[in-house]
Amino acid sequence: MTDSAASEQSSSSEEAETPPVSTRSVALATALAQQDVVAVAYALRNDVMIVPQLVVNGHAEQVRVFGREGTDKRMLLLFSSAENYAAMVPDDVNPQVMVADGQWLREFLTVHERTLEMVFFDIAGPNVMQAAPADLMRALGDQPGEGAPHDISSLD
């Protein structure tokens, strides 16, 4: 596998006064341990996920995506903790990650829908799962203002 960067900028240059954000999702880790697809979808909608970043010129600026040699298709790797990502890249002395939520994932999948072929969760273990981007979009559900209009006439 090779890695490359998606043209997604991270928000890693937050002000120094911002309190530290947890680099772990207990909800996602638990769902993966149970291999529970519904619980994974719930965790993605309601908690955070850890996203690897590609370091360019000493700065973590882009989402790190992976691909097979000789193809333009890419895979997004998401993790339940920064430690699980670090286990995948043991030779990387300073693996960089960002914490993202379901809205970020929805936007990323939408922007990169033509190049992403698969999303893997905790690929280095201990509880690996994978999903097609279209399946994740369905799992994330409609955002407010999306989808078919609802008939509210029966609420009178």
N, C-alpha and C positions, 0 to 999 in steps of 0.2 A: 504494500500500500504506500502511496505517496501522500504527502499532505500539501494543502494549498490554503489560500485565504479566500474567504468570501468577502464581497465588498461591503460588509456590515461593520460599521464602526462601533466600538464598545463605549461604555460610559465609565472607563477606568480612570479618567482624569477628574474624579469627583473632588470636592473640597476636602482638605485634610481634616476638617472638623466633623465630617460625617461619621457617625458611629459605625464600627465594623459590622458587616453583614455576615451572617452565618454561611459557611461554605458547605453546608450539609442540608439535605432534605430527609428527615426521618420518614415522612409520609411516602416519598418515592422509594426509599430504601426498603421499607416494609412491604410496599406493593410489589416490588421486584422480587423480594425474598419469597413472597407467596405466589409469584407468577400470576398475579391477579390483574387481568387487563382492565377491568372496570376501576380497580383501585389506582392503577397507573394513570388512567385518564383523569380521575378525580385529583390526584396529586399534581398533575400537570396544570390543571385548571386552577387549583387553589393554593399551591405552594410554590416552591422555587426549584430550579434545576441548575446544575453546574455545567458551564459551557467552556470548553478549552479555547484558549486564545493563541494565535500565532504571534510570536515575538518578532518584530521587524525593527532593526536598528536599536535594539535594547528596550523597546516599548511594546507592550501587549496592546495591539491596536485592532486586530481583526479576528473574527471567528475562525477557528482552525477547523477545516473540513478535510476529509480524506477521500482518496480515489484509487482505483486500480490503474495500473500502467496501461497506456494505450486507449483510454476511454475518457470522455469529457464528463461522465457522470460522477457525482460526488456523494459521500456519505457523511451525515452529521452524527457526531458522537456526543451523547449527553450523559451526565453522571449524577448519582445521588450524593456524591461528596467529592471534595477536592482530592482527598486521599485515594479514592478509587481511580481518579484520572492519573494521579502521580504513579500508581501501580502500573499503569499502561505504558508510561514513558519513564522507566527507571533510570535511564541515562541522562535525562533532562535534569540539570541541577536546580533549576528554578521554574518548574511548570506554572504557567499563568492561566488563571481561569476568571470567568465572570459569573455572577449570579443573575439568572434570568427568570422571568415568570411566563405564564401561559400567553399573555398578550405578546410578549417578545417572540415566543416560539411561533405563534400564528403569523406574525408579520414576516419573520425570517422564512418560514415555509412558503408563504405567498410570493415573496420576492424571488426566491430561488427554486420555485416549483419545477422549472424545466431542467435543472441540473442535478437536483437531489433525487437519488433513487431509493435511499433507505436511511432510517434513523436507528441507531443502536443505543441501548442504555447499558451503562456499566459493562462495557465490552471486555474489560480485563477481569471481570468477575466481581464478586462471587455469584451474582444472579443476573445473567445476561438476558436481555429481551431485545426484540427488534420490531419495527413497524414501518409500513409504507407511509410516506408523507401525507397522502390522501386520507389514510385511516386516522392519522393524528389530527388532521384538520377536522374530521367528523367528530373525533373524541373531544376536541376543544370546544365544539358547539358554536352556535351563532353568537356573535357579539351583539350588544344592544344596538338596535337600528338595522340589523341584518335579518335575512330570512323573510318568509312570507308574512304579510300583514295579518294580525290576529283579529278575529271578530270579537269585539268586546260588548256587543249589543246585549248579550245575555247577562251582563253584570248589573243591569238595572234592578 
